[in-house]
């Protein structure tokens, strides 16, 4: 059996307005120290970068 060169399609990257980004930054700053969601958002940022590179 031969290998397959097929790739999964690149996932879409949602664009956020500057207002949405500013609001999110404000909300993140209001989180308690050590909130796990901050780490999860960091992981999400990596996935967004990978999706952009996939295009």
N, CA and C atoms as a LAMMPS dump frame, in Angstrom:
ITEM: TIMESTEP
0
ITEM: NUMBER OF ATOMS
165
ITEM: BOX BOUNDS ff ff ff
-5.0000000000000000e+02 5.0000000000000000e+02
-5.0000000000000000e+02 5.0000000000000000e+02
-5.0000000000000000e+02 5.0000000000000000e+02
ITEM: ATOMS id mol type element x y z
1 1 1 N 0.844 -1.184 0
2 1 2 C 0 0 0
3 1 3 C 0.882 1.238 0
4 2 1 N 0.554 2.167 -0.842
5 2 2 C 1.31 3.409 -0.907
6 2 3 C 0.818 4.407 0.121
7 3 1 N 1.658 5.372 0.402
8 3 2 C 1.284 6.426 1.342
9 3 3 C 0.315 7.399 0.702
10 4 1 N -0.289 8.183 1.505
11 4 2 C -1.24 9.177 1.029
12 4 3 C -0.681 10.568 1.272
13 5 1 N -0.79 11.409 0.263
14 5 2 C -0.343 12.786 0.396
15 5 3 C -1.503 13.718 0.751
16 6 1 N -2.681 13.155 0.969
17 6 2 C -3.843 13.981 1.286
18 6 3 C -3.67 14.628 2.653
19 7 1 N -4.06 15.89 2.723
20 7 2 C -3.997 16.62 3.977
21 7 3 C -5.397 17.046 4.383
22 8 1 N -5.59 17.166 5.665
23 8 2 C -6.863 17.678 6.157
24 8 3 C -6.959 19.151 5.772
25 9 1 N -8.167 19.627 5.511
26 9 2 C -8.306 21.047 5.162
27 9 3 C -7.908 21.936 6.339
28 10 1 N -7.415 23.111 6.015
29 10 2 C -7.038 24.063 7.055
30 10 3 C -8.294 24.593 7.749
31 11 1 N -8.271 24.67 9.059
32 11 2 C -9.442 25.221 9.757
33 11 3 C -9.517 26.734 9.547
34 12 1 N -10.71 27.273 9.558
35 12 2 C -10.836 28.731 9.397
36 12 3 C -10.33 29.444 10.651
37 13 1 N -9.824 30.641 10.453
38 13 2 C -9.388 31.473 11.565
39 13 3 C -10.37 32.634 11.666
40 14 1 N -11.043 32.724 12.784
41 14 2 C -12.027 33.776 13.009
42 14 3 C -11.297 35.094 13.244
43 15 1 N -11.744 36.139 12.571
44 15 2 C -11.195 37.471 12.808
45 15 3 C -12.007 38.158 13.896
46 16 1 N -11.316 38.808 14.824
47 16 2 C -11.963 39.543 15.902
48 16 3 C -11.712 41.023 15.705
49 17 1 N -12.713 41.832 15.996
50 17 2 C -12.551 43.278 15.875
51 17 3 C -11.595 43.784 16.949
52 18 1 N -11.07 44.971 16.731
53 18 2 C -10.197 45.588 17.733
54 18 3 C -10.952 45.772 19.048
55 19 1 N -12.245 46.094 18.956
56 19 2 C -13.056 46.265 20.165
57 19 3 C -13.186 44.944 20.922
58 20 1 N -13.412 43.857 20.197
59 20 2 C -13.497 42.542 20.843
60 20 3 C -12.176 42.177 21.504
61 21 1 N -11.071 42.45 20.819
62 21 2 C -9.757 42.132 21.375
63 21 3 C -9.474 42.96 22.627
64 22 1 N -9.842 44.235 22.608
65 22 2 C -9.642 45.092 23.779
66 22 3 C -10.496 44.616 24.943
67 23 1 N -11.728 44.239 24.649
68 23 2 C -12.613 43.739 25.713
69 23 3 C -12.058 42.453 26.313
70 24 1 N -11.588 41.551 25.458
71 24 2 C -11.017 40.289 25.948
72 24 3 C -9.796 40.556 26.819
73 25 1 N -8.942 41.483 26.404
74 25 2 C -7.753 41.81 27.19
75 25 3 C -8.154 42.34 28.558
76 26 1 N -9.17 43.193 28.595
77 26 2 C -9.652 43.739 29.862
78 26 3 C -10.202 42.621 30.755
79 27 1 N -10.961 41.719 30.168
80 27 2 C -11.541 40.614 30.937
81 27 3 C -10.456 39.68 31.465
82 28 1 N -9.419 39.448 30.655
83 28 2 C -8.317 38.585 31.106
84 28 3 C -7.587 39.214 32.282
85 29 1 N -7.367 40.536 32.206
86 29 2 C -6.687 41.234 33.3
87 29 3 C -7.473 41.153 34.604
88 30 1 N -8.793 41.01 34.506
89 30 2 C -9.645 40.952 35.69
90 30 3 C -9.698 39.557 36.321
91 31 1 N -9.131 38.57 35.66
92 31 2 C -9.173 37.204 36.194
93 31 3 C -8.277 37.072 37.423
94 32 1 N -8.611 36.131 38.282
95 32 2 C -7.758 35.911 39.454
96 32 3 C -6.393 35.345 39.047
97 33 1 N -5.394 35.614 39.858
98 33 2 C -4.042 35.102 39.624
99 33 3 C -4.081 33.58 39.484
100 34 1 N -3.429 33.067 38.463
101 34 2 C -3.341 31.627 38.273
102 34 3 C -4.557 30.995 37.612
103 35 1 N -5.456 31.804 37.045
104 35 2 C -6.649 31.258 36.391
105 35 3 C -6.229 30.361 35.228
106 36 1 N -6.764 29.163 35.181
107 36 2 C -6.382 28.18 34.164
108 36 3 C -6.789 28.636 32.757
109 37 1 N -7.817 29.459 32.653
110 37 2 C -8.267 29.901 31.331
111 37 3 C -7.177 30.686 30.601
112 38 1 N -6.291 31.344 31.332
113 38 2 C -5.202 32.092 30.704
114 38 3 C -4.277 31.132 29.956
115 39 1 N -3.966 30 30.559
116 39 2 C -3.133 28.986 29.899
117 39 3 C -3.862 28.405 28.686
118 40 1 N -5.154 28.196 28.825
119 40 2 C -5.938 27.648 27.717
120 40 3 C -5.971 28.637 26.546
121 41 1 N -6.089 29.912 26.839
122 41 2 C -6.086 30.916 25.785
123 41 3 C -4.73 30.978 25.084
124 42 1 N -3.675 30.751 25.829
125 42 2 C -2.344 30.708 25.236
126 42 3 C -2.245 29.533 24.255
127 43 1 N -2.787 28.396 24.636
128 43 2 C -2.817 27.234 23.738
129 43 3 C -3.63 27.555 22.481
130 44 1 N -4.736 28.251 22.661
131 44 2 C -5.59 28.63 21.543
132 44 3 C -4.84 29.551 20.578
133 45 1 N -4.029 30.447 21.12
134 45 2 C -3.245 31.348 20.278
135 45 3 C -2.28 30.559 19.401
136 46 1 N -1.681 29.514 19.945
137 46 2 C -0.774 28.665 19.164
138 46 3 C -1.546 27.98 18.037
139 47 1 N -2.714 27.466 18.339
140 47 2 C -3.531 26.813 17.316
141 47 3 C -3.924 27.793 16.213
142 48 1 N -4.242 29.035 16.574
143 48 2 C -4.578 30.049 15.569
144 48 3 C -3.385 30.329 14.665
145 49 1 N -2.197 30.416 15.252
146 49 2 C -0.984 30.633 14.454
147 49 3 C -0.76 29.474 13.492
148 50 1 N -0.986 28.256 13.956
149 50 2 C -0.806 27.086 13.097
150 50 3 C -1.845 27.075 11.974
151 51 1 N -3.063 27.46 12.284
152 51 2 C -4.101 27.5 11.252
153 51 3 C -3.782 28.558 10.205
154 52 1 N -3.252 29.701 10.631
155 52 2 C -2.859 30.748 9.676
156 52 3 C -1.75 30.251 8.754
157 53 1 N -0.794 29.518 9.311
158 53 2 C 0.32 29.008 8.518
159 53 3 C -0.135 27.929 7.53
160 54 1 N -1.223 27.279 7.821
161 54 2 C -1.747 26.188 7.001
162 54 3 C -2.311 26.705 5.685
163 55 1 N -2.799 27.905 5.679
164 55 2 C -3.456 28.468 4.487
165 55 3 C -2.622 28.372 3.301
